[in-house]
Amino acid sequence: MVSTARDLSILARAIIQEHPEHYSIYSEKYFKHNNINQPNRNRLLWRDSSVDGLKTGHTEAAGYCLVASAKRKNMRLISVVLGATSDKTRASQSQKLLSYGFRYFNTKTIYAVGDIIKENAKVWYGEDEFLNLTISDDVTLTLARGAEKKLEANILIDEQIKAPIVIGQELGRLQVSLEGEILVDTPLVATAAVEQSGLFSRFIDWIVLTITQLLS
């Protein structure tokens, strides 16, 4: 069984994001047991104060490996080095990767929870005729500096939004792409509940919707 650098970066991200209560152990420089003070083999912990993890490894087949992570200001980066020829080399190459990332990349929140992404989406059969849509999770991206100017947003709304609607109900998608590659595909959700209207009002909506469909 083998793993790629991408596989290991995904695992590292999961540890950082999903188990923050345990993550601090990876920044410990020493572990003492039975009067033996075992040092952490991640050399970067002594070289760079922004580095706080993550895992070293070595086998004859894989060479010297290091999954490292560092955080500066609001940006966290993960580097993966596999197949290095020595402990020293894996540390120096990891440092180069992190330094490059912090120098040439930036992390920004493109859209925040509560931002109105789509105004006045049409609602059928509801007490309210229109509804605003937002996102339930921040859209945060790490991009090459200046690349955010090339981002494109595509809003996909359900063809027919029909009441009743509850707050947070998914009614579409927000896609953010860069040079044709979709980087984010996240739900658009209702900002408010919409109750179903009375029978006569729903009947009028049904007539209008039927005629609209026939003419389209």
DRENTIZA-357740 format. One record per residue (C-alpha): residue in three letters; x, z, y. Coordinates in steps of 0.25 Angstrom, whole numbers, plus 2048, in hexadecimal, padded with zeros to 3 digits. Layout:
<pts>
ALAXZY...
</pts>
This chain:
<pts>
MET800800800VAL8057FC80ESER8027FF81CTHR8047F7829ALA8087FC836ARG7FA7F983BASP7F4801830LEU7FD80D834SER7F980C842ILE7EB80C83FLEU7ED819836ALA7F581F842ARG7EA81C84CALA7DF822842ILE7E882F841ILE7E9830850GLN7DB82D854GLU7D3834848HIS7DC840845PRO7E1845853GLU7E185384EHIS7EC850844TYR7F484684CSER7FD850853ILE804853846TYR80B845847SER81284A853GLU81885684DLYS82785584DTYR82A85F842PHE822865837LYS827872831HIS825876823ASN82D88081AASN837882825ILE83A873825ASN83786C833GLN83485E82FPRO83585483BASN82C84983EARG83283C83AASN82C835846ARG83883484FLEU82F83085BLEU82983E85CTRP837842862ARG83983586BASP82B833871SER82283E876SER816834875VAL818832866ASP80F83C85EGLY80F835850LEU80D830846LYS81482D838THR821829833GLY823823825HIS82E81D81CTHR82E81680EGLU83880C809ALA82E80180AALA828804817GLY83580981ETYR83581382ACYS827813830LEU82181A83CVAL81381B842ALA814820850SER80A82485BALA80C827869LYS80382A875ARG806828884LYS7FC82B88EASN7EF825888MET7F581B87EARG7F981E870LEU801814868ILE804813859SER81080C854VAL814809845VAL822805840LEU823802832GLY8307FE82AALA83A803833THR84880582DSER84A814832ASP844820838LYS84B81D845THR84680E845ARG837812843ALA83881B84ESER83F812858GLN835806855SER82980F856GLN82E814864LYS830805868LEU822802864LEU81B80E86BSER82480B878TYR81F7FC878GLY811800876PHE81180A881ARG81880188ATYR8107F4888PHE8027F9884ASN7F780188ATHR7EB809885LYS7DE80788DTHR7CF80B88CILE7C87FE88ETYR7BA80388DALA7B681288CVAL7AB819886GLY79F81888FASP7A380B896ILE797802898ILE79C7F5890LYS78F7EE891GLU7847F089BASN7757EE89AALA7757E988CLYS7677E4889VAL75E7ED880TRP7517E8879TYR7457F1876GLY74B7FD87EGLU74680688AASP753801891GLU7557F2892PHE7657F3893LEU7707FC88EASN77E7FE891LEU7897FE886THR796806885ILE7A080987ASER7A1816872ASP7B1816871ASP7BB81387BVAL7C280587ATHR7D180887BLEU7DC7FE879THR7EB7FE879LEU7EF7F087EALA7FB7EA884ARG7FC7ED893GLY7F47E389BALA7EC7DE88EGLU7DF7E6892LYS7DD7DB89DLYS7DB7D1891LEU7D17D988AGLU7C37D3888ALA7B67DA885ASN7AB7D487DILE79D7DB87DLEU7947D8871ILE7867DE872ASP77C7DE867GLU7737D2869GLN7667DB86AILE7677E986ELYS75A7F086AALA7557FE86DPRO755809869ILE76380B86CVAL76B81886BILE77781C873GLY78481786DGLN77D80D864GLU786801862LEU7817F4869GLY78C7EB86AARG79C7EA869LEU7A77EA873GLN7B37E186FVAL7C07E1877SER7CA7D6874LEU7D77D2879GLU7DB7C3878GLY7D07C186DGLU7D37CD865ILE7C97D8864LEU7CF7E5866VAL7C27EE867ASP7B57EC861THR7AC7F8865PRO79D7FB865LEU7957FA872VAL78B806872ALA77E80A87ATHR781813886ALA772818885ALA76681987CVAL75B80F87DGLU74D813878GLN744808873SER73980487DGLY72A80387BLEU7237F9872PHE71F7F087ESER72D7EF884ARG7337ED876PHE7297E1874ILE72D7DB881ASP73C7DC87DTRP7387D6870ILE7327CA876VAL73D7C8880LEU7487C9875THR7407C086CILE73F7B5877THR74E7B787AGLN7527B586CLEU74A7A886BLEU7507A2877SER75E7A6874
</pts>
